[in-house]
Amino acid sequence: MSDSDPVSIPITGTLDLHTFRPGDAKELVPEYLAACRERGILQVRIIHGKGTGALLRTIRSLLSRLPEVTSFRAAGEDGGGWGATIVTLLPASASSPSKPDETGAEG
């Protein structure tokens, strides 16, 4: 198997990014969240680790731009603390509201 071959990820509601390159997260996370929504999994735990916080910032920035994400927060201490993020999603049957752009205007 080469680095370019697709990897099958079980859709369980927990995505552990430790096994992926940081650059893969921007494509992987939205795809994983979409697969969770299709299966009715509306609360997802993304494990990004604590490290320097760079991946945490990348993930949270990405989540803030996804219309299907209703909220996200650091996991509780029993779920990884600030090394993981809990994401709440809209049901797949719900329409995604538009998120305001950085100026506050609807976009």
Wavefront OBJ file of the C-alpha trace (Angstrom):
o trace
v 0.000 0.000 0.000
v 1.446 3.382 -0.965
v 0.997 6.756 0.773
v -1.480 7.781 -1.947
v -3.800 4.791 -1.451
v -7.086 5.612 0.295
v -7.392 4.450 3.876
v -10.633 2.968 5.151
v -11.633 4.590 8.435
v -14.319 3.058 10.636
v -17.152 5.548 11.169
v -17.636 5.246 14.930
v -17.945 8.860 16.039
v -14.284 9.088 17.074
v -11.622 10.284 14.648
v -8.038 9.879 15.873
v -5.778 12.130 13.819
v -2.572 10.729 15.345
v -2.264 8.292 12.450
v -2.551 10.964 9.741
v -0.311 13.726 8.469
v -1.426 17.159 9.752
v -1.932 18.342 6.164
v -4.545 15.626 5.619
v -6.900 17.017 8.281
v -8.441 19.752 6.102
v -9.817 17.153 3.700
v -10.295 14.262 6.111
v -12.315 16.001 8.833
v -15.179 17.291 6.615
v -15.417 13.901 4.878
v -15.514 12.062 8.207
v -18.155 14.424 9.635
v -20.302 13.942 6.513
v -20.065 10.160 6.893
v -21.072 10.459 10.561
v -24.108 12.585 9.654
v -25.181 10.034 7.033
v -25.151 7.385 9.768
v -26.990 9.558 12.305
v -23.888 10.115 14.473
v -24.317 13.724 15.559
v -21.695 13.966 18.287
v -18.128 13.291 17.181
v -14.862 13.282 19.108
v -11.820 14.399 17.118
v -8.554 13.442 18.792
v -5.808 15.816 17.699
v -3.454 15.523 20.663
v -2.037 18.286 22.808
v 1.423 18.865 21.312
v 2.083 22.473 20.339
v -1.593 23.231 19.707
v -1.095 23.813 15.963
v -3.385 20.949 14.903
v -5.946 22.003 17.524
v -6.041 25.504 16.019
v -6.306 24.095 12.488
v -9.189 21.791 13.441
v -11.118 24.475 15.308
v -10.649 26.982 12.499
v -11.940 24.398 10.033
v -14.920 23.497 12.239
v -15.901 27.149 12.592
v -16.361 27.323 8.801
v -18.441 24.160 8.362
v -22.178 24.907 8.227
v -23.102 21.403 9.426
v -21.257 21.992 12.739
v -23.569 23.482 15.359
v -20.960 23.625 18.135
v -17.602 22.322 19.292
v -15.697 22.326 22.580
v -12.761 20.738 24.345
v -13.492 17.222 25.533
v -13.877 16.554 29.242
v -10.868 15.182 31.102
v -12.211 11.634 30.676
v -12.381 12.177 26.890
v -8.932 13.641 26.295
v -9.257 17.162 27.701
v -7.885 19.801 25.352
v -6.246 17.026 23.296
v -9.651 16.254 21.774
v -12.576 18.279 20.469
v -16.244 17.307 20.777
v -18.264 18.340 17.723
v -22.057 18.549 17.518
v -23.541 18.205 14.034
v -26.845 19.023 12.401
v -28.826 15.942 11.332
v -28.298 15.072 7.668
v -31.979 15.796 7.026
v -31.625 19.364 8.347
v -30.566 22.088 5.976
v -27.261 23.693 6.852
v -27.586 27.351 7.849
v -25.125 29.742 6.287
v -22.338 30.836 8.588
v -21.528 34.540 8.763
v -18.251 35.528 7.190
v -15.549 37.297 9.197
v -17.230 40.688 8.785
v -20.480 39.390 10.236
v -22.371 39.602 6.947
v -24.223 36.551 5.758
v -22.234 34.770 3.107
l 1 2 3 4 5 6 7 8 9 10 11 12 13 14 15 16 17 18 19 20 21 22 23 24 25 26 27 28 29 30 31 32 33 34 35 36 37 38 39 40 41 42 43 44 45 46 47 48 49 50 51 52 53 54 55 56 57 58 59 60 61 62 63 64 65 66 67 68 69 70 71 72 73 74 75 76 77 78 79 80 81 82 83 84 85 86 87 88 89 90 91 92 93 94 95 96 97 98 99 100 101 102 103 104 105 106 107
